[in-house]
Amino acid sequence: MVGDGGVTGERPWIDQARCRVQQIPTSVFFSTPNLGLDVCNGPKSPLGKPIGSPCPVRSECLAWALEAVSKWDDDPGIIGGTTPAQRDELRNKK
């Protein structure tokens, strides 16, 4: 689902991802990024305070997105609780 983007690689954790467990359509992570961020990072109150738990494999998903997916192949949607711009920023810090 999220982040598949034609990129292959070992991801034994993917079946534990909230997007897979809850069978959330991939389109959510592209057409409604705020909802995609809530799925990955946990929902927030109207004041921006966390009110839910993050995806249990969010960090693994983000690590995969940063290591296995190049900037040029990156999906334009939410992966590992980050936007493409945030992933670019994290890659540039390495």
DSSP file with accessible surface (Angstrom, degrees, kcal/mol):
  #  RESIDUE AA STRUCTURE BP1 BP2  ACC     N-H-->O    O-->H-N    N-H-->O    O-->H-N    TCO  KAPPA ALPHA  PHI   PSI    X-CA   Y-CA   Z-CA
    1    1 A M    >         0   0   55      0, 0.0     3,-1.6     0, 0.0     4,-0.4   0.000 360.0 360.0 360.0-103.6    0.0    0.0    0.0
    2    2 A V  T 3   +     0   0    8      1,-0.3    77,-0.1     2,-0.1    18,-0.0  -0.355 360.0   5.4 -66.9 133.3    1.8    3.1    1.2
    3    3 A G  T 3  S+     0   0    1     75,-0.1    -1,-0.3    -2,-0.1     4,-0.2   0.496  87.5 122.0  77.2   3.0    5.3    3.6   -0.2
    4    4 A D    X   +     0   0   54     -3,-1.6     3,-2.7     1,-0.1    -2,-0.1   0.969  26.7 153.5 -61.7 -52.1    5.1    0.6   -2.5
    5    5 A G  T 3  S-     0   0   48     -4,-0.4    -1,-0.1     1,-0.3     3,-0.1   0.618  84.6 -69.6  39.6  22.4    5.8    2.8   -5.5
    6    6 A G  T 3  S+     0   0   78      1,-0.3     2,-0.4     0, 0.0    -1,-0.3   0.507 100.9 132.4  79.7  -0.7    7.4    0.0   -7.4
    7    7 A V    <   -     0   0   29     -3,-2.7    -1,-0.3    -4,-0.2     2,-0.2  -0.726  43.0-153.4 -89.2 131.5   10.4   -0.1   -5.1
    8    8 A T        +     0   0  126     -2,-0.4     2,-0.2    60,-0.1    -1,-0.0  -0.612  31.6 123.4-100.5 166.1   11.3   -3.6   -3.8
    9    9 A G        -     0   0   43     -2,-0.2     2,-0.3     2,-0.0    55,-0.0  -0.745  64.0 -70.6 155.5 155.1   13.1   -4.5   -0.7
   10   10 A E        +     0   0  174     -2,-0.2     3,-0.1     1,-0.1    -2,-0.0  -0.553  48.8 163.7 -70.1 125.8   12.7   -6.6    2.4
   11   11 A R    >   +     0   0   39     -2,-0.3     3,-1.8     1,-0.1     4,-0.3  -0.531   5.8 165.3-141.4  71.3   10.0   -5.2    4.7
   12   12 A P  T 3  S+     0   0  107      0, 0.0     3,-0.5     0, 0.0     4,-0.1   0.743  77.3  59.7 -63.0 -18.4    9.0   -7.9    7.2
   13   13 A W  T >  S+     0   0   33      1,-0.2     3,-2.4     2,-0.1     4,-0.5   0.618  76.5  94.0 -83.1 -12.0    7.3   -5.2    9.3
   14   14 A I  G X  S+     0   0   19     -3,-1.8     3,-1.4     1,-0.3     6,-0.3   0.815  77.0  59.6 -59.4 -32.9    4.8   -4.1    6.6
   15   15 A D  G 3  S+     0   0  122     -3,-0.5    -1,-0.3    -4,-0.3    -2,-0.1   0.650 103.5  53.7 -71.8 -11.2    2.0   -6.4    7.7
   16   16 A Q  G <  S+     0   0  119     -3,-2.4    -1,-0.3    -4,-0.1    -2,-0.2   0.488  82.5 116.4 -95.5  -6.2    2.0   -4.7   11.1
   17   17 A A  S X> S-     0   0    4     -3,-1.4     4,-2.9    -4,-0.5     3,-0.8  -0.377  72.0-129.0 -66.4 138.3    1.6   -1.2    9.6
   18   18 A R  H 3> S+     0   0   38      1,-0.3     4,-2.6     2,-0.2     6,-0.3   0.880 108.5  58.9 -55.7 -37.4   -1.6    0.5   10.5
   19   19 A C  H 34>S+     0   0   14      1,-0.2     5,-2.1     2,-0.2    -1,-0.3   0.855 113.2  38.9 -64.1 -31.4   -2.3    1.3    6.9
   20   20 A R  H X45S+     0   0   66     -3,-0.8     3,-0.9    -6,-0.3    -2,-0.2   0.905 115.4  50.0 -82.0 -45.6   -2.2   -2.5    6.1
   21   21 A V  H 3<5S+     0   0   98     -4,-2.9    -2,-0.2     1,-0.3    -3,-0.2   0.917 119.5  37.4 -60.6 -43.1   -4.0   -3.7    9.3
   22   22 A Q  T 3<5S-     0   0  118     -4,-2.6    -1,-0.3    -5,-0.3    -2,-0.2   0.379 106.7-128.4 -91.0   3.4   -6.8   -1.2    8.9
   23   23 A Q  T < 5 -     0   0  158     -3,-0.9    -3,-0.2     1,-0.2    -4,-0.1   0.897  38.0-177.6  49.6  50.7   -6.8   -1.7    5.1
   24   24 A I      < -     0   0   21     -5,-2.1    -1,-0.2    -6,-0.3     5,-0.1  -0.652  31.3-109.3 -80.3 127.9   -6.6    2.1    4.5
   25   25 A P    >   -     0   0   75      0, 0.0     3,-1.7     0, 0.0     4,-0.5  -0.297  18.4-127.0 -59.3 139.9   -6.7    2.9    0.8
   26   26 A T  T >  S+     0   0   50      1,-0.3     3,-1.6     2,-0.2     4,-0.4   0.837 105.1  71.8 -55.1 -34.1   -3.4    4.2   -0.6
   27   27 A S  T >>>S+     0   0   71      1,-0.3     4,-3.5     2,-0.2     3,-1.5   0.794  84.0  69.1 -57.4 -26.9   -5.2    7.2   -2.0
   28   28 A V  H <>5S+     0   0   20     -3,-1.7     4,-1.2     1,-0.3     8,-0.6   0.881  96.6  52.9 -58.5 -35.8   -5.6    8.6    1.6
   29   29 A F  H <45S+     0   0    2     -3,-1.6    49,-1.9    -4,-0.5    -1,-0.3   0.534 120.5  31.7 -82.0  -4.5   -1.8    9.2    1.7
   30   30 A F  H <45S+     0   0   75     -3,-1.5    -2,-0.2    -4,-0.4    -1,-0.2   0.720 125.2  36.1-115.4 -43.7   -1.9   11.2   -1.5
   31   31 A S  H  <5S+     0   0   85     -4,-3.5    -3,-0.2     1,-0.2    -2,-0.1   0.752 128.8  29.4 -88.8 -25.0   -5.2   13.0   -1.7
   32   32 A T    >X< +     0   0   62     -4,-1.2     4,-2.1    -5,-0.6     3,-0.7  -0.608  67.3 172.5-132.5  73.3   -5.7   13.8    2.0
   33   33 A P  H 3> S+     0   0   61      0, 0.0     4,-2.7     0, 0.0     5,-0.2   0.815  75.8  59.4 -57.5 -31.9   -2.3   14.1    3.5
   34   34 A N  H 3> S+     0   0  129      2,-0.2     4,-1.9     1,-0.2     5,-0.1   0.920 108.4  45.3 -64.4 -39.3   -3.5   15.3    6.9
   35   35 A L  H <> S+     0   0   88     -3,-0.7     4,-2.3     2,-0.2    -1,-0.2   0.918 111.6  53.4 -66.9 -40.4   -5.5   12.1    7.3
   36   36 A G  H  X S+     0   0    0     -4,-2.1     4,-2.0    -8,-0.6    -2,-0.2   0.906 108.1  49.9 -59.6 -41.1   -2.4   10.2    6.2
   37   37 A L  H  X S+     0   0   37     -4,-2.7     4,-3.4     1,-0.2     5,-0.4   0.900 109.0  52.4 -64.8 -39.2   -0.3   11.9    8.8
   38   38 A D  H  X S+     0   0   58     -4,-1.9     4,-1.8     1,-0.2    -2,-0.2   0.899 107.4  52.1 -63.4 -39.9   -2.9   11.0   11.5
   39   39 A V  H  < S+     0   0   16     -4,-2.3    -1,-0.2     1,-0.2    -2,-0.2   0.932 119.9  34.4 -61.5 -43.7   -2.8    7.3   10.4
   40   40 A C  H  < S+     0   0   13     -4,-2.0    15,-2.8    -5,-0.2    -2,-0.2   0.908 131.1  28.2 -78.0 -45.7    1.0    7.3   10.7
   41   41 A N  H  < S-     0   0   42     -4,-3.4    -3,-0.2    13,-0.3    -2,-0.2   0.537 114.2-100.2 -97.6 -10.6    1.6    9.6   13.6
   42   42 A G     <  -     0   0    0     -4,-1.8    -1,-0.2    -5,-0.4    -3,-0.1   0.131  48.3 -70.5  96.1 141.3   -1.6    9.2   15.6
   43   43 A P        -     0   0   51      0, 0.0     8,-3.0     0, 0.0     9,-0.9  -0.235  47.0-145.7 -65.6 156.9   -4.5   11.7   15.5
   44   44 A K  B     -A   50   0A  98      6,-0.3    -2,-0.0     7,-0.2    -6,-0.0  -0.892  14.6-113.6-122.0 153.9   -4.3   15.1   17.1
   45   45 A S    >   -     0   0   26      4,-3.0     3,-2.6    -2,-0.3     6,-0.0  -0.268  44.9 -93.5 -72.9 170.2   -6.8   17.2   18.9
   46   46 A P  T 3  S+     0   0  142      0, 0.0    -1,-0.1     0, 0.0    -2,-0.0   0.762 130.1  56.7 -58.1 -21.3   -7.9   20.5   17.3
   47   47 A L  T 3  S-     0   0  154      2,-0.1    -2,-0.0     1,-0.0     0, 0.0   0.403 122.7-107.2 -89.9   2.1   -5.2   22.2   19.4
   48   48 A G  S <  S+     0   0   43     -3,-2.6     3,-0.0     1,-0.3    -1,-0.0   0.554  73.2 139.0  87.8   7.7   -2.5   19.9   17.8
   49   49 A K        -     0   0  139      1,-0.1    -4,-3.0     2,-0.0    -1,-0.3  -0.677  61.4-104.1 -87.1 139.1   -2.0   17.7   20.9
   50   50 A P  B     +A   44   0A  96      0, 0.0    -6,-0.3     0, 0.0    -1,-0.1  -0.358  41.4 169.7 -61.5 134.6   -1.6   13.9   20.3
   51   51 A I        +     0   0  114     -8,-3.0     2,-0.3     1,-0.1    -7,-0.2   0.260  61.6  39.9-127.1   6.7   -4.7   12.0   21.2
   52   52 A G  S    S-     0   0   30     -9,-0.9    -1,-0.1   -11,-0.2     0, 0.0  -0.953  86.1 -93.6-148.8 167.7   -3.8    8.6   19.7
   53   53 A S        -     0   0   75     -2,-0.3   -11,-0.1     1,-0.1    -2,-0.1  -0.556  40.3-114.5 -85.5 151.3   -0.9    6.3   19.3
   54   54 A P        -     0   0   69      0, 0.0   -13,-0.3     0, 0.0   -14,-0.1  -0.286  48.8 -73.2 -74.4 167.0    1.4    6.3   16.2
   55   55 A C    >   -     0   0   14    -15,-2.8     3,-1.6     1,-0.1     4,-0.3  -0.353  44.8-125.7 -56.7 137.3    1.6    3.4   13.8
   56   56 A P  T 3  S+     0   0   89      0, 0.0    -1,-0.1     0, 0.0     3,-0.1   0.710 108.2  37.1 -66.6 -17.2    3.6    0.7   15.6
   57   57 A V  T 3> S+     0   0    2    -41,-0.2     4,-2.6     1,-0.1     5,-0.2   0.085  77.9 120.4-120.5  25.9    6.1    0.4   12.7
   58   58 A R  H <> S+     0   0   74     -3,-1.6     4,-2.6     1,-0.2     5,-0.2   0.911  76.8  49.3 -55.9 -44.7    6.3    4.1   11.8
   59   59 A S  H  > S+     0   0   78     -4,-0.3     4,-2.6     1,-0.2    -1,-0.2   0.901 111.4  48.8 -67.1 -37.5   10.0    4.3   12.4
   60   60 A E  H  > S+     0   0   78      2,-0.2     4,-2.5     1,-0.2    -1,-0.2   0.910 111.9  49.8 -66.0 -41.1   10.7    1.2   10.3
   61   61 A C  H  X S+     0   0   18     -4,-2.6     4,-2.5     2,-0.2    -2,-0.2   0.930 112.3  46.9 -62.9 -44.8    8.6    2.6    7.5
   62   62 A L  H  X S+     0   0   24     -4,-2.6     4,-2.4    -5,-0.2     5,-0.2   0.930 110.9  51.4 -64.8 -43.9   10.4    5.9    7.6
   63   63 A A  H  X S+     0   0   38     -4,-2.6     4,-2.3     1,-0.2     5,-0.3   0.923 111.1  49.0 -59.2 -42.7   13.9    4.2    7.7
   64   64 A W  H  X>S+     0   0   19     -4,-2.5     4,-3.0     1,-0.2     5,-0.8   0.938 110.4  50.5 -61.2 -45.7   12.9    2.2    4.7
   65   65 A A  H  X5S+     0   0    0     -4,-2.5     4,-0.6     1,-0.2    -1,-0.2   0.879 114.2  44.5 -61.8 -36.8   11.7    5.3    2.9
   66   66 A L  H  <5S+     0   0   28     -4,-2.4    -1,-0.2    -5,-0.2    -2,-0.2   0.844 125.0  31.1 -77.4 -32.5   14.9    7.1    3.6
   67   67 A E  H  <5S+     0   0  146     -4,-2.3    -2,-0.2    -5,-0.2    -3,-0.2   0.883 126.2  34.3 -93.6 -44.6   17.2    4.2    2.7
   68   68 A A  H  <5S+     0   0   45     -4,-3.0     2,-0.5    -5,-0.3    -3,-0.2   0.686 109.7  64.2 -90.2 -18.6   15.5    2.2    0.0
   69   69 A V  S  <<S-     0   0    4     -5,-0.8    -1,-0.1    -4,-0.6     5,-0.1  -0.921  74.7-143.8-112.3 122.6   13.8    5.0   -1.9
   70   70 A S    >>  -     0   0   48     -2,-0.5     4,-0.8     1,-0.1     3,-0.7  -0.374  29.3-106.9 -78.2 163.6   15.8    7.6   -3.6
   71   71 A K  G >4 S+     0   0   92      1,-0.2     3,-0.6     2,-0.2    -1,-0.1   0.873 121.7  51.3 -55.5 -35.4   14.8   11.3   -3.8
   72   72 A W  G 34 S+     0   0  212      1,-0.2    -1,-0.2     0, 0.0    -3,-0.0   0.744 113.9  41.7 -79.6 -23.4   13.9   10.8   -7.4
   73   73 A D  G <4 S+     0   0  103     -3,-0.7    -1,-0.2     2,-0.1    -2,-0.2   0.383  86.0 131.2 -99.7   0.8   11.8    7.7   -6.9
   74   74 A D    <<  -     0   0   26     -4,-0.8    -3,-0.0    -3,-0.6    -9,-0.0  -0.281  61.2-118.3 -62.7 136.2   10.0    9.0   -3.8
   75   75 A D        -     0   0   27      1,-0.1    -1,-0.1   -72,-0.1     4,-0.1  -0.453  17.1-130.0 -66.3 146.3    6.3    8.8   -3.6
   76   76 A P  S    S+     0   0  100      0, 0.0    -1,-0.1     0, 0.0     2,-0.1   0.493  82.1  77.4 -78.6   2.5    4.6   12.1   -3.4
   77   77 A G  S    S-     0   0    3      1,-0.1     2,-0.4     6,-0.1   -47,-0.2  -0.170  95.9 -64.1-101.4-167.1    2.5   11.0   -0.4
   78   78 A I        +     0   0    3    -49,-1.9     2,-0.4     5,-0.1     5,-0.2  -0.660  51.2 170.7 -82.6 126.6    2.9   10.3    3.3
   79   79 A I  B >   -B   82   0B   1      3,-1.9     3,-1.4    -2,-0.4   -76,-0.0  -0.994  69.2  -4.2-136.2 131.1    5.4    7.6    4.2
   80   80 A G  T 3  S-     0   0    0     -2,-0.4   -18,-0.1     1,-0.3     3,-0.1   0.816 128.6 -59.4  59.3  29.0    6.5    6.9    7.7
   81   81 A G  T 3  S+     0   0    4      1,-0.2     2,-0.3   -45,-0.1    -1,-0.3   0.693 115.0 106.5  75.0  19.5    4.6    9.9    9.0
   82   82 A T  B <   -B   79   0B   7     -3,-1.4    -3,-1.9    -5,-0.1    -1,-0.2  -0.933  64.2-127.8-131.3 155.2    6.5   12.3    6.8
   83   83 A T     >  -     0   0   38     -2,-0.3     4,-2.4    -5,-0.2     5,-0.2  -0.485  39.1-102.6 -86.9 165.6    5.8   14.4    3.7
   84   84 A P  H  > S+     0   0   37      0, 0.0     4,-2.5     0, 0.0     5,-0.2   0.908 124.0  52.9 -56.6 -39.4    8.2   14.3    0.7
   85   85 A A  H  > S+     0   0   68      1,-0.2     4,-2.2     2,-0.2     5,-0.1   0.904 108.4  49.5 -64.2 -40.0    9.7   17.6    1.7
   86   86 A Q  H  > S+     0   0   87      2,-0.2     4,-2.3     1,-0.2    -1,-0.2   0.900 110.6  50.4 -66.4 -38.1   10.3   16.3    5.3
   87   87 A R  H  X S+     0   0    0     -4,-2.4     4,-2.7     2,-0.2    -2,-0.2   0.909 108.7  52.0 -66.4 -40.3   12.0   13.2    3.8
   88   88 A D  H  X S+     0   0   43     -4,-2.5     4,-2.3    -5,-0.2    -1,-0.2   0.928 109.7  50.0 -58.1 -44.0   14.2   15.4    1.6
   89   89 A E  H  X S+     0   0  118     -4,-2.2     4,-1.1     1,-0.2    -2,-0.2   0.920 111.1  48.3 -61.6 -43.4   15.2   17.4    4.6
   90   90 A L  H  X S+     0   0   59     -4,-2.3     4,-0.6     1,-0.2     3,-0.4   0.906 111.2  50.4 -65.7 -39.3   16.1   14.2    6.6
   91   91 A R  H >< S+     0   0   39     -4,-2.7     3,-1.0     1,-0.2    -1,-0.2   0.890 107.5  53.8 -64.0 -39.8   18.1   12.9    3.7
   92   92 A N  H 3< S+     0   0  124     -4,-2.3    -1,-0.2     1,-0.2    -2,-0.2   0.737 101.5  59.9 -68.8 -21.9   20.1   16.1    3.4
   93   93 A K  H 3<        0   0  152     -4,-1.1    -1,-0.2    -3,-0.4    -2,-0.2   0.671 360.0 360.0 -77.8 -18.4   21.0   15.9    7.1
   94   94 A K    <<        0   0  163     -3,-1.0    -3,-0.0    -4,-0.6    -4,-0.0  -0.310 360.0 360.0 -70.4 360.0   22.8   12.6    6.6
